[in-house]
Amino acid sequence: MGLFDSVSRALGSLRPLSDQELEDEREALREQYVSSGDVDKATALYNELHRYDEEMTRRANEAYDRENLNPPEPRRREHGWYLPNDD
């Protein structure tokens, strides 16, 4: 697994990073973004921050799905034109 992790990391994947490493690297990028004076560099850092945010959100959603195996039933209507008629 280590070989695949190093290859995917070299290609830009954030999946092999642990949660703590991901947070630490994101914080370092955020500090570079805040202190950046160049607009082009700031734009690249901003886009990279969004990549980190998407990975963190994906991990949080997966953790939520693991903890909540049975999602709640959808709400049904009694009256209302904007709700589905399948009740």
C-alpha positions in Angstrom: 0.0 0.0 0.0 2.9 2.3 0.6 4.0 2.3 -3.0 0.5 3.2 -4.2 0.2 6.0 -1.6 3.5 7.5 -2.7 2.6 7.3 -6.4 -0.8 8.9 -5.8 0.7 11.6 -3.6 3.2 12.4 -6.3 0.3 12.8 -8.8 -1.5 15.2 -6.5 -3.9 13.0 -4.6 -4.7 14.0 -1.0 -6.1 10.6 0.0 -2.9 9.1 1.5 -2.6 11.9 4.0 -3.9 11.4 7.5 -6.5 13.8 8.9 -3.8 15.6 11.0 -1.4 15.9 8.1 -4.2 17.2 5.9 -5.1 19.9 8.4 -1.5 20.9 9.0 -0.8 21.2 5.2 -4.0 23.2 4.7 -3.1 25.6 7.5 0.4 26.1 5.9 -1.3 26.9 2.6 -3.8 29.2 4.2 -0.9 31.2 5.8 0.9 31.4 2.5 -2.4 32.6 0.9 -3.0 35.3 3.5 0.6 36.6 3.3 0.8 36.4 -0.5 1.2 39.7 -2.3 1.1 38.3 -5.9 -2.4 37.9 -7.3 -1.5 34.9 -9.5 0.1 33.1 -6.6 -2.9 33.9 -4.4 -5.2 32.5 -7.0 -3.3 29.3 -7.2 -3.2 29.0 -3.5 -6.9 29.7 -3.3 -7.7 26.9 -5.7 -5.4 24.5 -3.8 -7.2 25.4 -0.5 -10.5 24.4 -2.2 -8.9 21.0 -3.1 -8.1 20.5 0.6 -11.5 21.6 1.6 -13.2 19.1 -0.8 -11.1 16.3 0.5 -11.9 17.2 4.2 -15.6 17.4 3.3 -15.5 14.0 1.5 -13.9 12.4 4.6 -16.4 14.0 6.9 -19.3 12.8 4.7 -17.9 9.3 4.7 -17.5 9.3 8.5 -21.1 10.5 8.8 -22.4 7.7 6.5 -20.5 5.1 8.5 -22.0 6.3 11.8 -25.6 6.7 10.4 -26.3 3.5 8.6 -30.1 3.9 8.5 -31.0 7.4 7.1 -34.3 8.8 8.4 -37.5 8.3 6.3 -38.3 11.2 4.0 -41.0 13.5 5.3 -44.4 12.9 3.8 -47.1 15.5 3.2 -50.7 15.7 4.1 -51.4 18.9 2.1 -49.3 21.1 -0.1 -48.8 21.4 -3.9 -45.0 21.5 -3.6 -44.6 18.1 -2.0 -44.6 14.7 -3.8 -47.8 12.7 -4.1 -46.3 9.3 -3.3 -47.6 9.0 0.2 
